[in-house]
Amino acid sequence: MRDILAVYLRLSKSDDDIISNSILNQRDLIYSYIRNHAEFENYDVVEYCDDGYSGTTLDRPQFNEMLSEAEFGRIKCIIVKDFSRFGRNSIEVGSYIEEIFPYTGLRFIS
């Protein structure tokens, strides 16, 4: 079984008028990054998308599913367009990026 690379996309209703954060823009940017980095050739890419969910809470269906898969060691890397797509609370996001992910060996790319 190949390692899984998780692509996480999120757009809240309050962000939906901002073209640069659209789901399509996020997807295009991330997949372009993946295509341009040979290190990801042997990964299976799985997309998780929470469209219409605020980043102020981490209680989002696809986000929770992705983290559950990561907890079981199935996901080796998570890619997001920018930190705000992962979450808006800098303390919670920082905890994942600086403590939880390094401890579990999960790579995070923003």
C-alpha positions as CSV (number, residue, x, y, z in Angstrom):
1,M,0.0,0.0,0.0
2,R,1.3,3.4,-1.0
3,D,1.5,6.4,1.4
4,I,-1.4,8.9,1.2
5,L,-1.0,12.5,0.5
6,A,-4.0,14.5,1.8
7,V,-5.2,17.6,-0.1
8,Y,-7.3,19.7,2.2
9,L,-9.6,22.4,0.8
10,R,-11.9,24.7,2.8
11,L,-14.1,27.7,2.1
12,S,-16.5,29.3,4.5
13,K,-19.6,31.1,3.4
14,S,-18.1,34.4,4.4
15,D,-15.1,33.7,2.1
16,D,-17.1,32.6,-1.0
17,D,-16.8,36.0,-2.7
18,I,-13.0,35.9,-2.6
19,I,-11.8,34.4,-5.8
20,S,-8.2,33.7,-4.5
21,N,-9.6,31.4,-1.8
22,S,-12.1,29.5,-4.0
23,I,-12.2,25.8,-3.9
24,L,-11.2,25.6,-7.6
25,N,-8.3,28.0,-7.0
26,Q,-7.1,26.0,-4.0
27,R,-7.3,22.7,-5.9
28,D,-5.5,24.0,-9.0
29,L,-2.7,25.5,-6.9
30,I,-2.2,22.4,-4.8
31,Y,-2.3,19.9,-7.7
32,S,0.1,22.0,-9.7
33,Y,2.5,21.9,-6.7
34,I,2.1,18.1,-6.5
35,R,2.7,17.7,-10.2
36,N,5.9,19.8,-10.0
37,H,7.5,17.9,-7.2
38,A,8.7,14.4,-8.1
39,E,8.8,13.4,-4.4
40,F,5.0,12.9,-4.5
41,E,5.0,10.5,-7.5
42,N,4.6,7.4,-5.3
43,Y,1.8,8.8,-3.1
44,D,-1.9,8.2,-3.5
45,V,-3.6,11.6,-3.4
46,V,-6.9,11.8,-1.4
47,E,-8.9,15.0,-1.4
48,Y,-10.8,16.3,1.6
49,C,-13.1,19.3,1.1
50,D,-15.2,21.3,3.6
51,D,-17.0,23.8,1.4
52,G,-19.1,26.2,3.5
53,Y,-17.4,25.6,6.8
54,S,-15.8,28.3,8.9
55,G,-12.1,27.9,9.8
56,T,-12.8,29.3,13.3
57,T,-13.7,25.8,14.4
58,L,-11.9,22.5,13.8
59,D,-15.2,20.6,14.0
60,R,-15.6,20.1,10.3
61,P,-16.7,16.7,8.7
62,Q,-13.9,16.2,6.1
63,F,-11.3,17.8,8.4
64,N,-12.2,15.3,11.2
65,E,-12.1,12.4,8.7
66,M,-8.7,13.5,7.4
67,L,-7.3,13.8,10.9
68,S,-8.7,10.4,11.9
69,E,-7.0,8.8,8.9
70,A,-3.8,10.6,9.9
71,E,-4.1,9.3,13.4
72,F,-4.2,5.7,12.1
73,G,-1.0,6.4,10.2
74,R,-2.6,6.2,6.8
75,I,-1.8,9.8,5.8
76,K,1.9,10.8,5.6
77,C,1.5,14.4,4.3
78,I,-1.2,17.1,4.3
79,I,-1.1,20.0,1.8
80,V,-3.3,23.1,2.1
81,K,-3.2,26.4,0.1
82,D,-2.4,28.4,3.3
83,F,-2.7,28.1,7.0
84,S,-6.1,29.8,7.1
85,R,-7.6,27.0,5.0
86,F,-6.5,24.5,7.8
87,G,-7.8,26.7,10.5
88,R,-8.2,30.3,11.7
89,N,-7.3,29.8,15.4
90,S,-3.5,30.3,15.4
91,I,-3.0,28.6,18.7
92,E,-4.9,25.4,17.6
93,V,-3.2,25.4,14.2
94,G,0.2,26.0,15.8
95,S,-0.3,23.1,18.1
96,Y,-0.9,20.8,15.2
97,I,2.0,22.1,13.1
98,E,4.6,22.5,15.9
99,E,3.7,19.6,18.3
100,I,1.2,17.0,17.0
101,F,2.4,16.5,13.4
102,P,6.1,16.4,14.2
103,Y,5.5,14.0,17.0
104,T,3.6,11.6,14.7
105,G,5.9,12.1,11.7
106,L,3.2,13.7,9.6
107,R,4.5,16.3,7.0
108,F,2.4,19.5,6.6
109,I,2.8,21.8,3.6
110,S,1.1,25.1,3.3
